[in-house]
Amino acid sequence: MAKSKAPKGSKVWAVMSLVSAVGAARLSKTVLDKGWQAATGRKPPANPADPDVAMWEAVTWAAATGAAVALARMLAQRRAANYYVRSVGQLPPQLAKDGK
């Protein structure tokens, strides 16, 4: 059986990164759904590509969810990276700066 060439820490980081990203995306989607309902009095569009959804609503929802989910994922992954650094003492190989 061949041994993996990836260091154990990189596998740990991959799992931490994935879990934090998925958790942040789910949380931000839940917050956005509630915020949309509070602001508009309606449920958010289930499928913004549906022609029955008003264009302004589809564009607004797509922009809001895209930005919020990306921001939440980035913040969660940064926190995970900080935790990784505190635990291991260095950045995971995937985040190491080029040439340093």
C-alpha positions, 0 to 999 in steps of 0.5 A: 500500500503506497503512502500518501505524500501529503503531510498529515497537517494538510489533511487536517487543514483540508477537513477544518477548512471544509467544515468551517466553510460549509458551516459558515455557508449554512449559517449565512443562508439561514440569516439571509433567509430571515433577513429577507423575510423581515425586510420584504415580508415574503419568503426568499426566492427558492430559485432566482432563475425561475421566470416567475420571480421578478427580475429585481428580486432575483438579482437582489437575492443572488447578489446578497446570497453570493456576497454573504456566503463568500464573506462568511466562508472567508471569515470562517476559514480565517478563524480556522487558519488562526486556530490551526496556527495556534495548534501547530505553530505554522500555516497549513501548506495550502495557505503558506505564502509563495516563496516564504 
